[in-house]
Each structure stands twice: as C-alpha cells, then as structure tokens.
Amino acid sequence: MTDRQRYKRTFSLLHASDSCFMEVRKMKQTRHMPVRRLISVCTAAVLITIMAAAAYAADVGGIQRTIQLWIHGDQTNATLEVENGSYHLTYTDGDGKTRQISGGGVVIDDDGEERPLTEEDIMDTLDMPEVEYREDGSVWVYYRSQQLEITDRFEDGVCYVQLKGSGDVLYMTVEYQGRYIVSPHGYEKL
C-alpha cells in the first residue's frame, strides 16, 4: 500500500459537520462581497476624479499655469491664466513690483470660422518683439534676450530692424509713435 492510499483511507473516515460547511459557505460569500464593493467604490472614485479633471480642463475656472517668457530682455516667471480666448498674465518685474498684462481675441481660420485664441496662439503673441517709448524720448525694441535702442535709426518716421532669435530671423518695420510689423520673410511697408 502506498502513502497516498493510506492518506485516503485515513481521511475518508473524517467528515465535516453541516454547521462547518455552512460556516465555509458564509466565509466564501462574505469574502467576495467586500471585494466587489471595493471595486465599485474605486471605480466610482476614479470616474469622479476623471470628471473633475475634465471639468477643470474644460476651463470651468480658467487654466492657470506658471510659464517662463522674455519681458524687456529678461527671462521671467509668470502665471498665465487662459479663459475663452482671453489671457491674464501676472509677473514680478525687476524692481519687485507685481505687474499684470491682459489681452485676448479671436482668430479666423482658413475656412472662415471664428474661434477664440488658444494657449498656443497667446504664447506666440507673447513671444513677439515689443516696442517701448520711454519718458526720456528714447525708443527701445525688446525681443527675447535682445534690447536694442533704435532712437537714432528712424528715417522719415520709419525704422527697419533685423532681430535674430534661436535659429530664426525676424524683420521689423517700426513707425515712430505708431504701429509696427514683424515678418520672418522681409521688411514690410506700413
């Protein structure tokens, strides 16, 4: 007789009572129910989190984030809040004062559809050169890390400035105390 047969013969005489079987069944049932509830609760929590994130991203309260951009030739940390094509930018200047810039608008796509500015459109606008007329009468152009005084470059009220960025060249036509045009292709007439 083998060991296996001996074990079978020995344990075949033992029988569990009905109450023991009922106890095992209850344990199996109660063990599965909390797992199912736990899965349901976790699924509900994940869905609520996803819906909250989607609502925030859908601009319920505006999307706000910290960015770095060039302001007057200095790289500056700023808080940008974008909402329905409008933006609000808050930063601290070199003197430690809090400054704010706001703007926005719409874009007309190639198919003639009007849409609010996206964050990418706004960032492109904020990365453009800027002209400043100071109280001392000087005129300055700021583009990324560049600061150029162009006061003496005006001829007949117009100045042409070439700006070099990271691998790109911009051509700027500035009308004194007026508007200016920036193009990557060449100087434009005002």
PyMOL commands that set and color helices and strands:
alter all, ss='L'
color gray80, all
select helices_A, chain A and resi 3-12+18-57+119-126+151-153
alter helices_A, ss='H'
color red, helices_A
select strands_A, chain A and resi 63-71+74-83+86-92+98-104+106-108+114-116+130-133+139-143+146-149+158-164+169-175+180-183
alter strands_A, ss='S'
color yellow, strands_A
deselect
rebuild
show_as cartoon
